[in-house]
Amino acid sequence: MRTCPLRRFLLALVALSAFGCLSLAAKERWIEQLDPEFGYNYSYPAALFALVAGDGKPGFHYFAANASDAKFLVGAWDNRDGATPEHFKRWMIANAGGYEEITYQPRGRSWFVLSGYRGDQIYYEKVMFSCGERIVNILAIAYPVAERDQFDLVVERMEDRFSTGSVEEQPNP
């Protein structure tokens, strides 16, 4: 079966475009961070995001894109209420707002993801419980739908590198 020259050209163009986007995400300098209080690891491309002042919550770090409306936060807190991953997911959907258009929500025994649309933004939020469900860790990213081609691969890499730490058990006085 012969392939039309125009079709071969278009397939080659698509392949080169995909490879170009992938190589941009792979070649950028990524900053790797370890949160000193909760021990979770995260990374982000230095050319895209810069640290910004947050609301002062210990264990949380806030970032904004240099040339976009994209932003992300990473954080963790002590699960003093003993919420399970499923309970916390239901609480987020019912109380935090903005979860009307969930398009992706995989889950595991100690983690879940909520992703979808909020207006002209795509959001991706991964929540992982660690240390016997004593610690809740979150990575939350939002970026413009119009910039999906630029950010989808970045988000995938950030999500892949986001991991929980271990917090030493504190002795009771």
Disulfide bonds with the S-S distance in Angstrom:
none
